[in-house]
Amino acid sequence: MKFNRNLIFCFSLVLFWSCNESQKESSENDSHVTKENFHLYILMGQSNMAGRGQAEAIDTLTHPRVWMLDSTMNWVLARDPMHFDKPVAGVGLGLTFGKIIANENPSDKIGLIPTAVGGSSINAWFKDSIHNQTRTYPYNDMIARAKKALSNGTLKGILWHQGESDTGSEESVANYPTKFYAMLDSLQKDLGIEPVPIVMGEIGHFFYGKAHLAKNMNDIFSQIASENPCIELVSSDGLNHKGDSTHFDSNSYHVLGMRYASKMIELQKDCFH
């Protein structure tokens, strides 16, 4: 079923109104920001987390309480493109997610930590593992950026969207849960944190025709989420690609951001209480 474009229009109006209203109080709110109410979220994965959508009017609207750690490790108001993994980085799901979480928590400031790297398999998300395509170390870079952010705020969740690069063989799909859990264990130890809510997203259903094991990978994601009360899975049902059968289009990224936010809000209410 195709999602309703009126949803995007209504969502745009709500964000425009809420951002304008909160702008009036931004200086007052910022004066009360502490480490405890600066809520941080790590954005991890590959290109569909980084975002490859075309910028539209909604993407130029910042929110005075939604910030991002930029490529130079400085906090700036969040805007698209949020990621900087490749020159093609564009609109993703992160900004929409951040605005909804901020509006849900009016006394808090939201800090988004973009760390996704397009084309990275889960094998690149381990300590000292290089991603040859970009000549970067996704896991090491993520840890460094998260540690910098944690000096200012408190980690409240992780967003994960990855898996297309691991659909090449039945072995890579079957081994995915073991690698995913190992990565999370390393992340928690290296950052010195307790487990936090994690929201992961399905590979686009339109990718099924391009990679015959993509459906199997989504089944693996469902298995991981069903086994863990503090991990939720976001469906990609009804979403569209940008014309390449791999990356979501801009409207679909906004819908993904809404779905991620909804799942994160649920987890934060139920997971550790």
HELIX and SHEET records of a PDB file:
HELIX    1   1 ARG A    5  LYS A   24  1                                  20    
HELIX    2   2 SER A   26  ASP A   30  1                                   5    
HELIX    3   3 SER A   47  ALA A   50  1                                   4    
HELIX    4   4 ALA A   57  THR A   60  5                                   4    
HELIX    5   5 GLY A   94  GLU A  104  1                                  11    
HELIX    6   6 ILE A  122  ALA A  124  5                                   3    
HELIX    7   7 PRO A  138  LEU A  150  1                                  13    
HELIX    8   8 GLU A  164  ASP A  166  5                                   3    
HELIX    9   9 GLU A  170  ALA A  174  1                                   5    
HELIX   10  10 TYR A  176  LEU A  191  1                                  16    
HELIX   11  11 HIS A  205  GLY A  209  5                                   5    
HELIX   12  12 ALA A  214  GLU A  227  1                                  14    
HELIX   13  13 SER A  250  ASP A  270  1                                  21    
SHEET    1   A 7 TRP A  75  LEU A  77  0                                        
SHEET    2   A 7 VAL A  66  LEU A  69 -1                                        
SHEET    3   A 7 LYS A 109  PRO A 114  1                                        
SHEET    4   A 7 PHE A  38  GLY A  45  1                                        
SHEET    5   A 7 THR A 154  HIS A 161  1                                        
SHEET    6   A 7 ILE A 198  GLY A 201  1                                        
SHEET    7   A 7 ILE A 231  VAL A 234  1                                        
END                                                                             
